[in-house]
Amino acid sequence: MNIIILQHIKIEDPGYIKDLMLTDGLNLTTIQLDEGKKIPDDLSKFDGMFCMGGPMDTYMEQEYPWLIEEKKAIKEFVVNLKKPYLGFCLGCQLLGEVIGGKVVKSKPAEIGIMDINFSNEKDEDKLFSKFPNTIKSLQWHSYEVQGIENNKDVTLLASSPITKYQIFKYQNHAYGIQFHIEIKDTTVNEWGCVPEYKKALEDQLGNGALEKFDQSAKDNMKDMNNYSTILYDNFKKLL
């Protein structure tokens, strides 16, 4: 299986799910967009696409011109080729924009280990049917997807009290996941070194919040890794 991974900052990769893919011997092609790497013209050779998070926002095409080509590539892969896609955080927002939604500032930002509540549609979904009705996961975002409720190809799968589209799917092959289920033990401290992330964290939770956030993540890591495993095992079936 050939998987293409679109990354926007080196430390945001598929994390625990990447480890599972490597263990299974999947062929991973990582496109480090912020370092100038180009997305291949022929996307048909890939069986699935992962699109990860990043410190930039979807509207920042002037500062990050590669966003323009990335959106075109996601549209080609998801809408035209109809191939399996998983987008996390920024990758969720990019999918939402590609299928006609808008990305707006969250009020307030969601940062912390927070509840995700599934809709009834979860029970029939290929990826999430085995998940409990409520899970805890790491949130670290200031923007969210809106305006896709009238798209007949979109199904809302999970929400939080602040963000409606925590998980949505386009048709039955492309998923946007606003939170970070893919993290590992090292993730919070690594992300805390990114100035944009650190500022958002301290703006939301105060100075010195990183250590408490890291511990909270580790306290919930076993469950999140388990959910990542279920998600990955089911995603493989779409490939």
VOKE-567488 format. One record per residue (C-alpha): residue number from 1; residue in three letters; x, z, y; chain. Coordinates in steps of 0.1 Angstrom, whole numbers, plus 5000, padded with zeros to 4 digits. Example, Ala and Ser with C-alpha at 12.3 -4.5 7.8 and 13.67 -1.06 7.14 Angstrom:
# residues 2
+-----+------+------+------+------+-----+
! seq ! type !   px !   pz !   py ! mol !
+-----+------+------+------+------+-----+
!   1 !  ALA ! 5123 ! 5078 ! 4955 !   A !
!   2 !  SER ! 5137 ! 5071 ! 4989 !   A !
+-----+------+------+------+------+-----+
# end
This chain:
# residues 239
+-----+------+------+------+------+-----+
! seq ! type !   px !   pz !   py ! mol !
+-----+------+------+------+------+-----+
!   1 !  MET ! 5000 ! 5000 ! 5000 !   A !
!   2 !  ASN ! 5013 ! 4991 ! 5035 !   A !
!   3 !  ILE ! 5004 ! 5014 ! 5063 !   A !
!   4 !  ILE ! 5011 ! 5008 ! 5100 !   A !
!   5 !  ILE ! 5015 ! 5039 ! 5122 !   A !
!   6 !  LEU ! 5012 ! 5036 ! 5160 !   A !
!   7 !  GLN ! 5031 ! 5064 ! 5177 !   A !
!   8 !  HIS ! 5032 ! 5073 ! 5214 !   A !
!   9 !  ILE ! 5059 ! 5100 ! 5212 !   A !
!  10 !  LYS ! 5083 ! 5107 ! 5184 !   A !
!  11 !  ILE ! 5071 ! 5142 ! 5176 !   A !
!  12 !  GLU ! 5035 ! 5131 ! 5170 !   A !
!  13 !  ASP ! 5035 ! 5115 ! 5136 !   A !
!  14 !  PRO ! 5009 ! 5119 ! 5108 !   A !
!  15 !  GLY ! 5025 ! 5152 ! 5100 !   A !
!  16 !  TYR ! 5013 ! 5167 ! 5067 !   A !
!  17 !  ILE ! 4995 ! 5135 ! 5058 !   A !
!  18 !  LYS ! 5027 ! 5116 ! 5063 !   A !
!  19 !  ASP ! 5043 ! 5138 ! 5037 !   A !
!  20 !  LEU ! 5015 ! 5131 ! 5013 !   A !
!  21 !  MET ! 5019 ! 5093 ! 5019 !   A !
!  22 !  LEU ! 5056 ! 5094 ! 5013 !   A !
!  23 !  THR ! 5051 ! 5114 ! 4981 !   A !
!  24 !  ASP ! 5027 ! 5087 ! 4969 !   A !
!  25 !  GLY ! 5053 ! 5060 ! 4977 !   A !
!  26 !  LEU ! 5032 ! 5042 ! 5004 !   A !
!  27 !  ASN ! 5051 ! 5017 ! 5025 !   A !
!  28 !  LEU ! 5050 ! 5031 ! 5061 !   A !
!  29 !  THR ! 5058 ! 5010 ! 5092 !   A !
!  30 !  THR ! 5061 ! 5031 ! 5123 !   A !
!  31 !  ILE ! 5058 ! 5014 ! 5157 !   A !
!  32 !  GLN ! 5073 ! 5038 ! 5183 !   A !
!  33 !  LEU ! 5055 ! 5022 ! 5213 !   A !
!  34 !  ASP ! 5070 ! 5045 ! 5240 !   A !
!  35 !  GLU ! 5104 ! 5033 ! 5229 !   A !
!  36 !  GLY ! 5095 ! 4997 ! 5233 !   A !
!  37 !  LYS ! 5089 ! 4987 ! 5197 !   A !
!  38 !  LYS ! 5064 ! 4959 ! 5194 !   A !
!  39 !  ILE ! 5033 ! 4957 ! 5172 !   A !
!  40 !  PRO ! 5036 ! 4929 ! 5146 !   A !
!  41 !  ASP ! 5016 ! 4898 ! 5154 !   A !
!  42 !  ASP ! 5002 ! 4896 ! 5118 !   A !
!  43 !  LEU ! 4983 ! 4927 ! 5111 !   A !
!  44 !  SER ! 4966 ! 4913 ! 5080 !   A !
!  45 !  LYS ! 4995 ! 4924 ! 5058 !   A !
!  46 !  PHE ! 4987 ! 4961 ! 5064 !   A !
!  47 !  ASP ! 4961 ! 4979 ! 5043 !   A !
!  48 !  GLY ! 4955 ! 5007 ! 5068 !   A !
!  49 !  MET ! 4963 ! 5019 ! 5103 !   A !
!  50 !  PHE ! 4971 ! 5053 ! 5117 !   A !
!  51 !  CYS ! 4971 ! 5058 ! 5155 !   A !
!  52 !  MET ! 4984 ! 5091 ! 5167 !   A !
!  53 !  GLY ! 4983 ! 5114 ! 5198 !   A !
!  54 !  GLY ! 5004 ! 5113 ! 5229 !   A !
!  55 !  PRO ! 5009 ! 5128 ! 5264 !   A !
!  56 !  MET ! 4995 ! 5097 ! 5281 !   A !
!  57 !  ASP ! 4958 ! 5088 ! 5287 !   A !
!  58 !  THR ! 4940 ! 5056 ! 5278 !   A !
!  59 !  TYR ! 4936 ! 5045 ! 5315 !   A !
!  60 !  MET ! 4974 ! 5047 ! 5322 !   A !
!  61 !  GLU ! 4981 ! 5010 ! 5316 !   A !
!  62 !  GLN ! 5002 ! 5006 ! 5347 !   A !
!  63 !  GLU ! 5025 ! 5034 ! 5337 !   A !
!  64 !  TYR ! 5024 ! 5024 ! 5300 !   A !
!  65 !  PRO ! 5018 ! 4987 ! 5298 !   A !
!  66 !  TRP ! 5021 ! 4986 ! 5261 !   A !
!  67 !  LEU ! 4987 ! 5003 ! 5260 !   A !
!  68 !  ILE ! 4972 ! 4969 ! 5267 !   A !
!  69 !  GLU ! 4986 ! 4953 ! 5236 !   A !
!  70 !  GLU ! 4979 ! 4984 ! 5216 !   A !
!  71 !  LYS ! 4942 ! 4982 ! 5224 !   A !
!  72 !  LYS ! 4941 ! 4945 ! 5215 !   A !
!  73 !  ALA ! 4958 ! 4953 ! 5181 !   A !
!  74 !  ILE ! 4933 ! 4981 ! 5173 !   A !
!  75 !  LYS ! 4904 ! 4958 ! 5181 !   A !
!  76 !  GLU ! 4919 ! 4931 ! 5159 !   A !
!  77 !  PHE ! 4925 ! 4955 ! 5130 !   A !
!  78 !  VAL ! 4892 ! 4974 ! 5133 !   A !
!  79 !  VAL ! 4866 ! 4950 ! 5147 !   A !
!  80 !  ASN ! 4879 ! 4916 ! 5134 !   A !
!  81 !  LEU ! 4898 ! 4925 ! 5102 !   A !
!  82 !  LYS ! 4875 ! 4955 ! 5094 !   A !
!  83 !  LYS ! 4904 ! 4974 ! 5079 !   A !
!  84 !  PRO ! 4907 ! 5012 ! 5075 !   A !
!  85 !  TYR ! 4917 ! 5031 ! 5106 !   A !
!  86 !  LEU ! 4924 ! 5068 ! 5113 !   A !
!  87 !  GLY ! 4929 ! 5078 ! 5150 !   A !
!  88 !  PHE ! 4939 ! 5113 ! 5160 !   A !
!  89 !  CYS ! 4934 ! 5126 ! 5196 !   A !
!  90 !  LEU ! 4947 ! 5097 ! 5218 !   A !
!  91 !  GLY ! 4941 ! 5075 ! 5188 !   A !
!  92 !  CYS ! 4905 ! 5086 ! 5186 !   A !
!  93 !  GLN ! 4901 ! 5079 ! 5223 !   A !
!  94 !  LEU ! 4916 ! 5044 ! 5220 !   A !
!  95 !  LEU ! 4892 ! 5036 ! 5192 !   A !
!  96 !  GLY ! 4863 ! 5048 ! 5213 !   A !
!  97 !  GLU ! 4873 ! 5026 ! 5242 !   A !
!  98 !  VAL ! 4879 ! 4996 ! 5220 !   A !
!  99 !  ILE ! 4843 ! 4998 ! 5206 !   A !
! 100 !  GLY ! 4828 ! 5000 ! 5241 !   A !
! 101 !  GLY ! 4829 ! 5037 ! 5250 !   A !
! 102 !  LYS ! 4846 ! 5054 ! 5279 !   A !
! 103 !  VAL ! 4872 ! 5081 ! 5280 !   A !
! 104 !  VAL ! 4866 ! 5109 ! 5305 !   A !
! 105 !  LYS ! 4881 ! 5142 ! 5314 !   A !
! 106 !  SER ! 4869 ! 5171 ! 5293 !   A !
! 107 !  LYS ! 4853 ! 5200 ! 5311 !   A !
! 108 !  PRO ! 4871 ! 5222 ! 5303 !   A !
! 109 !  ALA ! 4901 ! 5210 ! 5283 !   A !
! 110 !  GLU ! 4901 ! 5222 ! 5247 !   A !
! 111 !  ILE ! 4932 ! 5239 ! 5236 !   A !
! 112 !  GLY ! 4934 ! 5264 ! 5208 !   A !
! 113 !  ILE ! 4922 ! 5269 ! 5172 !   A !
! 114 !  MET ! 4885 ! 5262 ! 5176 !   A !
! 115 !  ASP ! 4854 ! 5255 ! 5155 !   A !
! 116 !  ILE ! 4844 ! 5220 ! 5145 !   A !
! 117 !  ASN ! 4808 ! 5217 ! 5135 !   A !
! 118 !  PHE ! 4797 ! 5188 ! 5112 !   A !
! 119 !  SER ! 4764 ! 5168 ! 5115 !   A !
! 120 !  ASN ! 4741 ! 5162 ! 5086 !   A !
! 121 !  GLU ! 4756 ! 5127 ! 5083 !   A !
! 122 !  LYS ! 4788 ! 5143 ! 5070 !   A !
! 123 !  ASP ! 4771 ! 5148 ! 5036 !   A !
! 124 !  GLU ! 4770 ! 5111 ! 5029 !   A !
! 125 !  ASP ! 4803 ! 5102 ! 5044 !   A !
! 126 !  LYS ! 4832 ! 5088 ! 5022 !   A !
! 127 !  LEU ! 4859 ! 5109 ! 5039 !   A !
! 128 !  PHE ! 4842 ! 5142 ! 5049 !   A !
! 129 !  SER ! 4814 ! 5148 ! 5024 !   A !
! 130 !  LYS ! 4835 ! 5176 ! 5007 !   A !
! 131 !  PHE ! 4843 ! 5194 ! 5039 !   A !
! 132 !  PRO ! 4824 ! 5227 ! 5047 !   A !
! 133 !  ASN ! 4799 ! 5225 ! 5075 !   A !
! 134 !  THR ! 4822 ! 5242 ! 5099 !   A !
! 135 !  ILE ! 4860 ! 5242 ! 5100 !   A !
! 136 !  LYS ! 4887 ! 5255 ! 5123 !   A !
! 137 !  SER ! 4913 ! 5231 ! 5136 !   A !
! 138 !  LEU ! 4938 ! 5227 ! 5164 !   A !
! 139 !  GLN ! 4926 ! 5213 ! 5197 !   A !
! 140 !  TRP ! 4950 ! 5201 ! 5224 !   A !
! 141 !  HIS ! 4932 ! 5176 ! 5246 !   A !
! 142 !  SER ! 4920 ! 5171 ! 5282 !   A !
! 143 !  TYR ! 4901 ! 5139 ! 5277 !   A !
! 144 !  GLU ! 4873 ! 5128 ! 5253 !   A !
! 145 !  VAL ! 4852 ! 5098 ! 5242 !   A !
! 146 !  GLN ! 4817 ! 5094 ! 5257 !   A !
! 147 !  GLY ! 4792 ! 5066 ! 5259 !   A !
! 148 !  ILE ! 4790 ! 5053 ! 5223 !   A !
! 149 !  GLU ! 4757 ! 5068 ! 5214 !   A !
! 150 !  ASN ! 4739 ! 5034 ! 5218 !   A !
! 151 !  ASN ! 4764 ! 5016 ! 5195 !   A !
! 152 !  LYS ! 4744 ! 5011 ! 5163 !   A !
! 153 !  ASP ! 4777 ! 5008 ! 5144 !   A !
! 154 !  VAL ! 4788 ! 5044 ! 5154 !   A !
! 155 !  THR ! 4780 ! 5075 ! 5134 !   A !
! 156 !  LEU ! 4786 ! 5110 ! 5149 !   A !
! 157 !  LEU ! 4801 ! 5132 ! 5122 !   A !
! 158 !  ALA ! 4812 ! 5163 ! 5140 !   A !
! 159 !  SER ! 4811 ! 5180 ! 5174 !   A !
! 160 !  SER ! 4823 ! 5212 ! 5192 !   A !
! 161 !  PRO ! 4805 ! 5231 ! 5219 !   A !
! 162 !  ILE ! 4825 ! 5212 ! 5245 !   A !
! 163 !  THR ! 4832 ! 5178 ! 5230 !   A !
! 164 !  LYS ! 4804 ! 5158 ! 5214 !   A !
! 165 !  TYR ! 4825 ! 5132 ! 5196 !   A !
! 166 !  GLN ! 4850 ! 5154 ! 5176 !   A !
! 167 !  ILE ! 4847 ! 5129 ! 5147 !   A !
! 168 !  PHE ! 4829 ! 5096 ! 5148 !   A !
! 169 !  LYS ! 4831 ! 5065 ! 5126 !   A !
! 170 !  TYR ! 4827 ! 5029 ! 5134 !   A !
! 171 !  GLN ! 4809 ! 5011 ! 5106 !   A !
! 172 !  ASN ! 4823 ! 5026 ! 5074 !   A !
! 173 !  HIS ! 4861 ! 5020 ! 5078 !   A !
! 174 !  ALA ! 4873 ! 5033 ! 5112 !   A !
! 175 !  TYR ! 4874 ! 5070 ! 5122 !   A !
! 176 !  GLY ! 4882 ! 5088 ! 5154 !   A !
! 177 !  ILE ! 4892 ! 5124 ! 5151 !   A !
! 178 !  GLN ! 4897 ! 5142 ! 5184 !   A !
! 179 !  PHE ! 4914 ! 5173 ! 5169 !   A !
! 180 !  HIS ! 4946 ! 5178 ! 5150 !   A !
! 181 !  ILE ! 4940 ! 5184 ! 5113 !   A !
! 182 !  GLU ! 4973 ! 5168 ! 5104 !   A !
! 183 !  ILE ! 4997 ! 5195 ! 5118 !   A !
! 184 !  LYS ! 5025 ! 5213 ! 5100 !   A !
! 185 !  ASP ! 5041 ! 5247 ! 5105 !   A !
! 186 !  THR ! 5066 ! 5232 ! 5130 !   A !
! 187 !  THR ! 5040 ! 5213 ! 5151 !   A !
! 188 !  VAL ! 5030 ! 5237 ! 5179 !   A !
! 189 !  ASN ! 5065 ! 5247 ! 5188 !   A !
! 190 !  GLU ! 5076 ! 5210 ! 5188 !   A !
! 191 !  TRP ! 5047 ! 5200 ! 5210 !   A !
! 192 !  GLY ! 5053 ! 5229 ! 5233 !   A !
! 193 !  CYS ! 5085 ! 5213 ! 5244 !   A !
! 194 !  VAL ! 5066 ! 5183 ! 5259 !   A !
! 195 !  PRO ! 5061 ! 5191 ! 5296 !   A !
! 196 !  GLU ! 5026 ! 5176 ! 5298 !   A !
! 197 !  TYR ! 5015 ! 5196 ! 5267 !   A !
! 198 !  LYS ! 5031 ! 5228 ! 5279 !   A !
! 199 !  LYS ! 5015 ! 5226 ! 5313 !   A !
! 200 !  ALA ! 4980 ! 5219 ! 5298 !   A !
! 201 !  LEU ! 4985 ! 5249 ! 5274 !   A !
! 202 !  GLU ! 4995 ! 5273 ! 5302 !   A !
! 203 !  ASP ! 4969 ! 5260 ! 5326 !   A !
! 204 !  GLN ! 4943 ! 5268 ! 5299 !   A !
! 205 !  LEU ! 4957 ! 5299 ! 5283 !   A !
! 206 !  GLY ! 4982 ! 5314 ! 5307 !   A !
! 207 !  ASN ! 5020 ! 5318 ! 5307 !   A !
! 208 !  GLY ! 5035 ! 5328 ! 5274 !   A !
! 209 !  ALA ! 5006 ! 5313 ! 5254 !   A !
! 210 !  LEU ! 5028 ! 5292 ! 5231 !   A !
! 211 !  GLU ! 5038 ! 5320 ! 5208 !   A !
! 212 !  LYS ! 5002 ! 5332 ! 5203 !   A !
! 213 !  PHE ! 4990 ! 5296 ! 5198 !   A !
! 214 !  ASP ! 5018 ! 5290 ! 5172 !   A !
! 215 !  GLN ! 5008 ! 5321 ! 5153 !   A !
! 216 !  SER ! 4971 ! 5312 ! 5154 !   A !
! 217 !  ALA ! 4979 ! 5278 ! 5140 !   A !
! 218 !  LYS ! 5000 ! 5292 ! 5112 !   A !
! 219 !  ASP ! 4972 ! 5317 ! 5103 !   A !
! 220 !  ASN ! 4950 ! 5287 ! 5097 !   A !
! 221 !  MET ! 4976 ! 5263 ! 5083 !   A !
! 222 !  LYS ! 4967 ! 5266 ! 5046 !   A !
! 223 !  ASP ! 4931 ! 5255 ! 5053 !   A !
! 224 !  MET ! 4942 ! 5227 ! 5076 !   A !
! 225 !  ASN ! 4966 ! 5214 ! 5050 !   A !
! 226 !  ASN ! 4939 ! 5215 ! 5024 !   A !
! 227 !  TYR ! 4915 ! 5196 ! 5047 !   A !
! 228 !  SER ! 4943 ! 5170 ! 5053 !   A !
! 229 !  THR ! 4947 ! 5166 ! 5016 !   A !
! 230 !  ILE ! 4910 ! 5159 ! 5011 !   A !
! 231 !  LEU ! 4910 ! 5135 ! 5041 !   A !
! 232 !  TYR ! 4940 ! 5116 ! 5028 !   A !
! 233 !  ASP ! 4928 ! 5114 ! 4992 !   A !
! 234 !  ASN ! 4895 ! 5100 ! 5004 !   A !
! 235 !  PHE ! 4911 ! 5076 ! 5029 !   A !
! 236 !  LYS ! 4932 ! 5061 ! 5001 !   A !
! 237 !  LYS ! 4900 ! 5050 ! 4984 !   A !
! 238 !  LEU ! 4892 ! 5029 ! 5015 !   A !
! 239 !  LEU ! 4925 ! 5010 ! 5012 !   A !
+-----+------+------+------+------+-----+
# end
